[in-house]
């Protein structure tokens, strides 16, 4: 598996984003259930969000996020950065090394 930082960058006013936040979080729940999202949350200040995920490829991660309500409604754009974790807390070993 490859590892990614997914940056979600809002393209709409926060009021519009908030109208879709519950749908977005429900969507992310699919990634948590499948075990490929480790954590996620809004940036501070709230100009977007960050997701730490793993997947077979950049394309598979991009394909997953194409179903995000933020993207489907044109509210955000996405930047995916692949990285290779070398140092991590012991409790993350099984998630990283699977």
CORVENBEL-V856686 format. One record per pair of residues at least 12 apart in sequence whose C-alpha atoms are under 7 Angstrom apart, sorted by the first residue. I is the first residue (numbers start at 1). J is the second residue. If there is no record, write none. Layout:
((I;J) (I;J))
This chain:
((1;54) (1;55) (1;56) (2;54) (2;55) (2;56) (2;57) (3;53) (3;54) (3;55) (3;82) (3;83) (3;84) (4;52) (4;53) (4;54) (4;80) (4;81) (4;82) (4;83) (5;50) (5;51) (5;52) (5;53) (5;80) (5;81) (5;82) (6;50) (6;51) (6;52) (6;78) (6;79) (6;80) (6;81) (7;49) (7;50) (7;51) (7;78) (7;79) (7;80) (8;48) (8;49) (8;50) (8;76) (8;77) (8;78) (8;79) (9;47) (9;48) (9;49) (9;76) (9;77) (9;78) (10;47) (10;48) (10;75) (10;76) (10;77) (11;75) (11;76) (11;77) (12;75) (17;75) (20;70) (23;69) (24;68) (24;69) (24;70) (27;68) (36;53) (36;54) (36;55) (37;52) (37;53) (37;54) (38;52) (38;53) (39;51) (39;52) (40;52))
